[in-house]
Amino acid sequence: MLTFVRRVFLCRELTVCALAHPFLPVIRVMFSIVQHSFCSFLGEKVKKIEFWCASVVLAPCLSVVLFLLSTGHAMAQEVIPDFYRDPGLNPNRSYVNQSFNEHIDPFTGSLQQHYVDLHIPGNGGFDLKVVRSYNSASVDPLNPATYESLTGVGWTIHFGRVLKKNNAICSNSNALTVSDNPVLELPDGSRQMLAFTGGTSPLMLTTQRWRADCNLSGPGGLTVYSPDGTQYEMTQMANVGIGSPIYAWFTTKITDRNGNFATISYASLASPEITGITTSDGRSISFVYNSLQSGELFRRISSITGAGQTFTYGYQAIPNVTGKYQLTTVTRPGGTTWQYAYNGNLNTSPGSYIMSQTTYPQGGSINYGYGFAYFDPQANPSYMSTVVTSKSRSAGGSWTFVYSPGGPGSLDTTTINTPSGTEVYRHVGPNYVSSGTVWTVGLLNSKTIGSLQTETYTWDKQ
């Protein structure tokens, strides 16, 4: 029996069924019998597999019932993105940057920018931070309308949320797959899959030791705990999907180990629009929005005020894309401004609708160029990723990025020519690994700086 599956990871005791990618014209049959620790999601950092294959019933005792997942979703709608579209910052990678906000990922080729627009210190280190994040990999160059945000296409501002493709947050509709698992998204956009433990408390865990329990009272949702003991009540549910539903449970209360807490208010039930934050010691932040325009599901943030400081946000409409806007300016309390420019529709050329220039408040700017990379030439030879291929500064200096996808026995290699010399990054790619080592995909294997220094990294299971 063959069942074609899209981007799901199947684990049941000692049996794994391999996965399928929606674009490959040739099906490769793969299966592996592996140790239970491979499937635990706790002993190893398993996230997902991105191979075309067929699932095979290996034994009568394994009654495999798989969902046939739609291949029509745009990539921005994926709750569990593939290896090369992983959002947020990965703690086990090295990024290329020349300033605090910039992060170019040599593994995925994506451009990320992260800012703390407001920072209000509090008791015992319980600080209030408004984090604003951009990720080029979250923008669909074929259809930017698939991205829904309060701060423009590619950007996010929130205080943590859990995403799921249906509104049954405390259950998995098929215990043999993770296609229906909730995913925790932190303010920087990074995501961690919540794996069901089979128990009641904790109900779910992530590989980075976040845990979640079902909130059985009031509005429902989850109570999520960070490794340092901070508690997040994620109970504000909203549908943030375009076309197909994607449900998000946003944080409504944050409590630290010392009992300090912050309450987050929203415009209405089923809305992701934050209106204000208040803390137990009297600090507060307020949000103001632009009026809703034609085609918009939610309003865009126009200003954020806290501790006597106000940040204002400016936007431009994307031509020929109804109801979608791009963030163009962020004006700080002192009057200086961050400015952002974006490519338009470049048709078949790479980089449509993605950030092309960042201008700093002091006046300097960085320009970005893009290309296509075929990261999975074996299993998925026709699928392209948009990657950063060049960077230049107005003050002088340029960078070029060359991506060489790996295969069996060879690592993914990215060569970066910088003003100070050549840097070479080697990462574990999906075609390099074998059964039991999928958790290593995306990890940095080595970094070579010119001819003077090579750093080699060795990783082990948790």
C-alpha positions in Angstrom: 0.0 0.0 0.0 1.3 3.4 -1.0 0.1 6.6 0.6 1.5 9.9 -0.6 2.1 12.5 2.2 3.3 16.0 2.3 5.8 17.2 4.9 4.9 15.0 7.8 7.0 12.9 10.1 5.7 9.5 11.1 6.8 7.7 14.3 5.3 4.8 16.0 7.4 2.7 18.3 10.2 1.2 16.2 8.7 2.0 12.7 9.2 5.1 10.6 7.4 5.8 7.3 9.4 8.2 5.1 7.8 11.3 3.6 6.9 12.9 0.3 7.4 16.4 -1.2 4.7 17.8 -3.4 6.8 18.8 -6.4 9.0 15.9 -7.2 7.9 14.0 -10.4 9.6 10.8 -9.4 8.7 8.8 -6.3 11.4 7.2 -4.3 10.4 4.4 -1.9 12.2 4.7 1.4 11.6 3.2 4.8 13.7 2.7 7.9 13.4 0.7 11.1 15.0 2.8 13.8 15.3 3.0 17.5 12.4 4.4 19.6 14.7 7.3 20.7 14.6 8.5 17.0 10.9 9.0 17.3 10.7 10.4 20.7 11.4 14.0 19.7 13.1 14.4 23.1 16.2 12.2 22.9 17.0 13.7 19.5 16.3 17.0 17.9 13.9 15.6 15.3 11.9 18.3 13.5 10.7 17.1 10.1 11.7 15.3 7.0 11.5 16.8 3.5 11.7 13.7 1.2 9.5 12.3 -1.5 8.8 8.7 -0.8 6.0 6.3 -0.2 4.8 5.2 3.2 4.9 1.4 3.5 2.9 -0.7 5.9 5.7 -2.7 7.5 3.7 -4.9 9.9 0.0 -5.6 10.6 0.4 -4.2 14.1 1.1 -0.8 12.6 -2.2 0.5 11.3 -1.1 3.5 9.4 -3.8 6.0 8.5 -2.3 9.2 6.9 -3.8 12.5 6.0 -3.6 13.4 2.4 -2.3 17.0 2.8 -3.2 19.6 0.3 -0.3 20.7 -2.0 -2.1 24.0 -2.7 -0.9 25.8 0.4 1.5 28.6 -0.2 4.7 28.2 1.8 3.9 31.2 4.1 0.9 29.1 5.3 3.0 26.2 6.5 2.8 25.7 10.3 5.7 23.3 10.1 8.1 24.7 7.4 10.7 22.6 5.6 14.3 22.6 6.6 15.3 25.5 4.3 12.4 27.8 5.4 12.9 27.5 9.1 11.9 30.8 10.6 13.6 32.6 13.5 17.2 32.2 14.8 18.6 28.7 15.4 20.8 28.6 18.4 23.0 25.9 16.7 24.0 28.0 13.7 26.3 30.8 12.9 24.9 33.9 11.1 26.5 36.5 8.9 26.0 40.1 10.1 27.6 43.5 10.2 25.2 45.0 12.7 23.0 43.9 15.7 19.8 43.6 13.7 21.0 41.7 10.6 21.2 37.9 10.3 21.9 36.1 7.0 21.7 32.3 7.4 24.4 30.5 5.4 22.3 27.3 5.5 19.0 28.6 4.3 20.1 31.8 2.5 17.4 33.8 4.2 17.7 37.3 5.5 16.4 38.0 9.0 16.3 41.3 10.9 15.3 41.5 14.6 14.8 44.6 16.6 13.6 45.5 20.2 11.5 48.6 19.6 10.6 49.1 23.2 12.4 47.9 26.3 11.1 48.8 29.7 13.1 47.3 32.6 11.2 45.7 35.5 11.6 44.0 38.9 13.8 41.0 39.1 14.7 41.1 35.4 11.0 41.0 34.3 11.5 43.4 31.4 8.9 44.4 28.8 10.2 44.0 25.3 8.4 44.7 22.0 10.3 42.5 19.4 9.9 43.2 15.7 11.2 40.5 13.3 11.6 40.1 9.5 12.3 36.9 7.6 12.6 36.8 3.8 11.9 33.1 3.8 8.3 33.7 5.1 7.4 35.8 2.0 5.9 33.9 -1.0 7.4 35.6 -4.1 4.6 34.1 -6.2 1.8 35.3 -3.9 2.6 37.7 -1.1 -1.2 37.8 -0.3 -0.7 34.6 1.7 1.1 36.4 4.5 -1.1 38.0 7.3 0.6 40.4 9.7 0.0 43.4 11.9 3.2 45.0 10.6 3.4 44.2 6.9 4.4 41.3 4.7 7.4 39.4 6.2 7.2 41.1 9.6 5.8 40.0 13.0 5.2 41.6 16.4 3.7 39.4 19.1 4.5 38.0 22.5 4.5 34.3 21.7 1.8 32.1 20.1 1.0 28.5 19.3 0.0 27.6 15.7 -2.1 24.7 14.5 -4.1 23.8 11.4 -7.3 23.1 13.4 -8.8 24.5 16.5 -8.4 21.3 18.7 -5.3 22.6 20.5 -5.1 19.9 23.1 -5.2 16.8 20.8 -3.6 15.3 17.7 -6.1 14.0 15.2 -3.6 11.3 14.1 -1.1 10.0 16.6 1.0 8.5 13.9 2.0 11.8 12.4 3.1 15.3 13.5 1.2 17.0 10.7 -1.5 18.0 13.3 0.9 18.9 16.1 0.9 22.4 17.6 3.9 24.6 17.0 5.2 27.1 19.4 6.4 30.4 17.8 8.5 32.8 19.9 8.6 36.6 19.3 11.7 36.3 17.1 9.7 34.0 14.8 11.6 30.8 15.7 9.4 27.7 15.9 9.5 24.6 18.0 7.2 21.6 17.5 5.2 20.6 20.5 5.3 16.8 20.8 2.6 14.9 22.7 4.1 13.0 25.7 1.3 10.5 26.1 0.7 11.9 29.6 -1.4 14.7 31.1 1.3 16.9 32.5 3.2 17.9 30.7 0.9 17.3 27.8 3.5 18.4 25.3 7.3 19.1 25.1 9.7 20.7 22.6 13.3 19.7 22.0 14.4 22.9 23.7 12.5 21.9 26.9 9.5 24.1 26.6 6.4 22.3 28.0 2.7 22.9 27.5 -0.4 21.9 29.4 -4.0 22.2 28.3 -5.9 25.1 29.8 -9.1 23.4 30.9 -10.8 26.5 32.3 -12.0 29.8 30.8 -11.1 30.4 27.2 -9.1 27.2 26.7 -5.8 27.2 24.9 -2.5 26.2 26.4 -0.4 27.2 29.4 3.2 27.1 28.2 6.3 27.1 30.4 9.8 28.2 29.3 12.9 26.3 30.6 13.5 29.2 33.1 10.1 28.7 34.6 8.3 31.7 33.0 4.6 30.9 32.4 2.7 32.0 29.2 -1.0 31.7 29.1 -1.8 31.4 25.4 -5.6 31.7 25.3 -6.5 34.3 22.6 -7.4 32.3 19.6 -7.6 33.8 16.1 -7.6 32.4 12.6 -4.6 33.9 10.8 -4.7 31.7 7.7 -5.4 32.9 4.2 -7.5 30.5 2.2 -7.0 27.5 4.5 -7.4 28.1 8.2 -4.4 28.4 10.5 -5.3 28.9 14.1 -3.1 30.9 16.5 -3.4 31.1 20.3 -1.7 34.3 21.4 -0.3 35.1 24.8 -2.6 36.8 27.2 -0.6 36.7 30.4 3.1 36.2 31.3 4.2 35.3 34.8 7.8 34.9 36.0 9.1 32.6 38.8 8.8 35.5 41.3 5.2 36.2 40.6 5.7 39.3 38.5 3.2 39.3 35.6 2.1 41.1 32.5 -1.4 41.0 31.1 -1.9 41.5 27.3 -5.2 42.8 26.0 -6.6 42.4 22.5 -9.1 44.4 20.4 -11.8 41.7 20.5 -12.4 38.0 20.8 -10.7 36.1 17.8 -8.5 39.1 17.1 -4.6 39.1 17.1 -4.6 42.9 17.5 -2.8 43.8 20.7 -4.3 46.9 22.3 -2.2 47.1 25.5 0.1 45.5 28.0 0.0 46.2 31.8 2.3 44.7 34.5 1.8 44.0 38.1 4.2 46.8 39.0 2.3 49.4 36.9 4.2 49.6 33.7 2.2 49.7 30.5 2.4 49.8 26.7 -0.3 50.8 24.3 -0.9 50.0 20.6 -2.7 52.2 18.0 -3.8 51.0 14.6 -4.5 52.3 11.2 -8.1 52.0 10.0 -9.0 48.7 8.2 -8.5 48.9 4.5 -10.2 47.0 1.7 -8.9 43.4 1.6 -7.3 43.5 5.1 -8.3 40.9 7.7 -6.7 42.8 10.5 -5.5 46.4 11.1 -1.8 47.4 10.9 0.0 48.9 13.9 0.5 52.7 13.5 2.2 53.4 16.8 3.4 51.8 20.0 3.8 53.9 23.2 5.4 53.0 26.6 7.4 54.8 29.3 7.0 58.1 27.5 8.4 56.8 24.3 6.5 56.4 21.0 7.5 54.4 17.9 5.5 55.1 14.7 5.2 52.8 11.7 4.7 53.7 8.0 3.6 51.4 5.2 3.2 51.2 1.4 0.6 49.3 -0.4 1.9 46.4 -2.6 0.9 47.2 -6.2 -1.7 44.8 -7.6 -2.0 42.9 -4.3 -5.2 43.8 -2.6 -5.0 44.5 1.1 -1.3 43.8 1.5 1.3 46.3 2.7 5.0 46.5 3.3 6.6 48.2 6.3 8.7 51.2 5.0 9.5 53.3 8.0 9.9 53.0 11.8 10.4 56.4 13.5 12.0 56.3 16.9 11.2 58.6 19.8 14.1 60.9 19.0 12.8 61.4 15.5 15.4 59.2 13.6 14.0 56.6 11.3 14.7 53.1 10.0 13.7 52.8 6.3 13.0 49.7 4.3 12.7 49.2 0.5 11.5 46.1 -1.3 11.6 44.6 -4.7 8.4 44.6 -6.7 7.1 41.8 -8.8 10.2 40.6 -10.6 8.2 37.8 -12.5 10.7 35.0 -13.1 13.6 36.7 -11.5 14.5 36.0 -7.9 13.6 38.3 -5.0 10.0 39.4 -5.7 8.5 41.4 -2.8 11.5 40.8 -0.6 13.5 43.5 1.2 16.1 45.1 -1.1 17.5 47.8 1.2 17.8 48.8 4.8 18.6 52.4 5.7 19.8 53.0 9.2 18.8 56.0 11.4 22.3 57.4 11.1 22.0 57.4 7.3 24.0 54.4 6.1 22.3 51.7 4.0 22.7 48.0 3.0 21.5 46.6 -0.3 20.6 43.0 -0.8 20.5 40.9 -4.0 18.9 37.5 -4.4 19.1 34.3 -6.5 17.6 30.9 -6.6 19.1 27.8 -5.0 18.1 24.2 -5.5 18.8 22.8 -2.1 17.5 19.3 -2.7 18.7 18.3 -6.2 18.1 14.6 -5.5 14.7 14.3 -4.0 13.3 17.6 -5.2 15.3 18.9 -8.2 12.7 21.4 -9.5 12.0 23.3 -6.3 13.7 26.7 -5.9 14.5 28.7 -2.7 15.1 32.4 -2.9 18.4 33.2 -1.2 20.6 36.2 -0.5 23.4 36.2 -3.1 24.9 39.6 -2.6 25.1 42.4 -0.1 26.7 45.9 -0.3 27.1 48.8 2.1 26.8 52.5 1.2 30.0 53.1 3.2 31.9 50.5 1.1 32.3 46.8 1.2 30.5 44.0 -0.6 29.7 40.3 0.0 28.7 37.5 -2.3 27.2 34.2 -1.3 27.5 30.9 -3.3 25.4 27.9 -2.3 26.4 24.3 -3.1 23.8 21.8 -1.9 25.2 18.5 -0.7 24.2 14.9 -1.2 25.1 11.5 0.2 28.5 11.8 1.7 28.8 15.5 1.0 27.8 18.5 3.2 25.9 21.6 2.1 28.6 24.3 1.5 28.2 28.0 1.4 31.1 30.2 0.3 31.0 33.9 1.2 33.4 36.4 -0.3 33.7 39.3 2.2 35.8 42.5 2.2 38.2 40.7 4.6 38.5 37.4 2.8 36.6 34.2 2.1 34.5 32.3 4.6 33.2 28.7 4.0 30.3 27.2 6.0 29.5 23.5 5.9 26.1 22.3 7.2 24.4 18.9 7.4 21.8 18.7 4.7 18.8 16.4 4.4 20.5 14.2 1.7 23.6 13.8 3.9 21.9 12.1 6.8 20.7 8.5 7.3 18.3 6.8 9.6 18.8 7.9 13.2 20.7 11.1 12.3 17.9 13.3 10.8 18.1 15.4 13.9 21.5 16.8 12.7 20.0 18.4 9.6 20.8 22.2 9.6 23.6 21.9 12.2 26.9 23.6 11.4 29.7 21.1 10.7 32.6 23.5 10.1 33.4 27.2 9.5 36.6 28.2 7.6 37.9 31.8 7.7 40.4 32.4 5.0 43.5 30.1 5.3 44.1 30.9 8.9 41.3 29.3 10.9 38.9 26.4 10.7 36.3 25.7 13.4 34.9 22.1 13.5 31.7 21.3 15.4 30.7 18.0 16.9 27.2 17.4 18.0 25.5 14.8 20.2 22.0 13.9 21.2 20.4 15.3 24.3 
